[in-house]
Amino acid sequence: MPVLLTALLRTVVPAVAGWSLTQAVSAWLGVDGSAVTLALTGALTSVYYSAGYAIGTRWPKVGALLLGMGAGKGGPTYPSAAVGGQRAK
């Protein structure tokens, strides 16, 4: 899987989960308003990511699934930023 797609999944999955949790909590609390929704989204996304990370330290496969890191094999690889594989002098 391309590195860019893997990176996007690792960013988008927690964000979508946070947004979904916000919609559920907003409906449950009867809260309306963009400022409250924005604050809830940020807070719940952070909680979701932190929980996924904590779960991943105990059960790596579950953590990878929760955070969208199960999309590719192993960790990401980053090509060298140097031109032609050599460092600039």
N, C-alpha and C positions, 0 to 999 in steps of 0.2 A: 504494500500500500504506500502511495507517495507520502513523503514526510509532511507536506502541507495539509493533506487531508487528515492525517493522524492528529496534527496539531489543532486543526479546526474542531475535530471531534472532542478533543480534550478540553476545549474551551466552551463549545456549544452545549455539550451534554449537561454540565453543572448549571449553566445559565438557564437552559430550558427547564431543568428540574426546579431551580429556584423560582422561576416565573410561575410554573405550575403550582408549586406550594403556595406562592403568594395569592394566586387566584382562589385556591381552596380556603386559605386562612381569611382572606378578605370577605368571601361569601359567608363563611362561618361567623365572623365577627360583625358582619354587616357594615364594613368600613368602605368608604368611597372617597375618592380624591386621588389625584395624580401624585402629590407629594408623599402621601402615606403609602401608596402603591410602590413608588420608587424606593422608599426606605425599606419597606418589607421585602422587596425583590433583592436588594443588596444584602440585607441581613440573612434572609433565608438561603440565598445562593452561597453565602459564606458558611452558614451552618451545614448545608448539604455537602459542600466540598470538604469541610473539616471532618464531618462524619465519614464520608467516603474514604478520605485519607487515613483516618484512624482505623476503620474497618480493614483497609488494605494492608496495614502493618501487621494485623493479626491473620487475615485471610486474603492473600494477594490476588487471587483470582476474582473474588467478590469485589474487592476494591477496584480492580481494573474494569470490571463490568460496570460498576456504579459511576466511574469517572470517564468512561468512554475510552479507556486505555487498552481495552481488549481488542481494539480494531486491528492492530498490527502485531507482528511477532516481535517480541523483545521491546527494548526501549528505542527511542528515536535516534537516528544517526544524522549528524550535521556535517555536511561537506565543508572542506576547508574554504575559508574566505579568500585565500591567496589565489592569485591568477596563475593558471597553469600548474597548480599544485606546489608552487614554490613561494616562499615568503619574500615580500618586498624588502629591499635593503635600505 
